Amino acid sequence: MRSLTRSTAAVIASAVLAGAVACSATAASAPSAGVASPAPTVAVQRTAGEARTLVGGLTVPWSLAFLPDGAALVTERNSARLLRVTPDGTARPVGTVAGVLPAGEGGLLGIAISPGYASDRAVYVYYTGAADNRVVRLTAAPDGTVDGATQRVVVSGIPKGTIHNGGGLAFGPDGFLYVGTGEAGRGAPAQDKNDLGGKILRVTPDGAPAPGNPFGTAVYSYGHRNVQGLAWDPAGRLYATEFGQNTYDEINAITAGADYGWPLVEGVGNRQGLTDPLLTWTPAEASPSGMAYAGGSLWVGALRGARLWRVPLGKNGGVGTPQPLLQGVYGRLRGVTATPDGSALWVTTSNRDGRGQPGADDDRILVIPLT
């Protein structure tokens, strides 16, 4: 969505903050900045039930994607392992992805399951290798194991760094693969439409630029700092999480060809030609990573903020007042994925990534029912 005038945005932000204060009897601090569009009238929506640990003893589980049989494949960032986790809490390694070189924020990151998995058995992963970040396609065997050494490269040449490696990966409702990348700490190239860093890419399952892309390349949107979460609402609108620098983290509503401002702007800029965020937080409240849509809301895992954010959506795609959940209970929250029927969230923690407090059972997958 396009930016409002500065005075209008200020009025809206004040109104949203006032509502957040009024509703904060059981919540932690509300977002310190507001939304860049009017808060919608929100319909009755699902809320989160009590979280429980499905499986523990993991090491930096980064992302997960559900298989048709209800189990999930989970990536471990530093070990490069793929784990198969079933709803009863059984977890077993099914493969190790070759070529992964974890360092800093890089390693084995996003995962997506082919919409045609029943016939093609295709599993897509995003990882940091020797020369770049890349997306590759793997194939699952009938017994569920995955040969991590036999890879078909889908997208290569995504810049790598010790920070801002992106990693968001998901198939959209249009059947195309969306890839959230980071600018690898380089800043300015996020504005270069010929550079794959700081972008959201949209490609076919084989890696070709998807038909209808705005520049005839894989680039779908640009001016991003670090995109790890991608989610669609029932109307097919795409949302993405965005790590800010020192002041504002973001949720953005993504449109083809739009410039989201980095490094020219952090947060709401009200600048011609740039698209302002739907919602901003301080990094201390968020550092938003994984995101899912379910039950009328976006659900966002916060790393530094160590909480789960519930962000209600209106029918027009605007956001209501966010609600913080699980603050400080499970540490850093990373991946957030809704079960295929939308009845629960599976959430990964990220406490052994060098920034949390390690413990014997510190990284886990949580199940949170939506009631």
Secondary structure as UniProt FT lines:
FT   HELIX           6..22
FT   STRAND          52..58
FT   STRAND          61..66
FT   TURN            68..69
FT   STRAND          72..76
FT   TURN            77..79
FT   STRAND          81..85
FT   TURN            87..88
FT   STRAND          91..96
FT   TURN            98..99
FT   TURN            104..105
FT   STRAND          108..113
FT   TURN            115..116
FT   HELIX           117..120
FT   STRAND          122..128
FT   STRAND          133..140
FT   TURN            142..143
FT   TURN            148..149
FT   STRAND          152..158
FT   STRAND          168..171
FT   TURN            173..174
FT   STRAND          177..180
FT   TURN            184..185
FT   HELIX           188..191
FT   TURN            193..194
FT   TURN            197..198
FT   STRAND          199..203
FT   TURN            205..206
FT   TURN            211..212
FT   TURN            214..215
FT   STRAND          219..222
FT   STRAND          230..232
FT   TURN            234..235
FT   STRAND          238..242
FT   STRAND          249..254
FT   TURN            256..257
FT   TURN            262..264
FT   TURN            272..273
FT   STRAND          279..281
FT   TURN            283..285
FT   STRAND          288..294
FT   TURN            295..296
FT   STRAND          297..302
FT   TURN            303..306
FT   STRAND          307..313
FT   TURN            315..316
FT   STRAND          323..325
FT   TURN            327..329
FT   STRAND          333..338
FT   TURN            340..341
FT   STRAND          344..349
FT   TURN            360..361
FT   STRAND          363..370
//
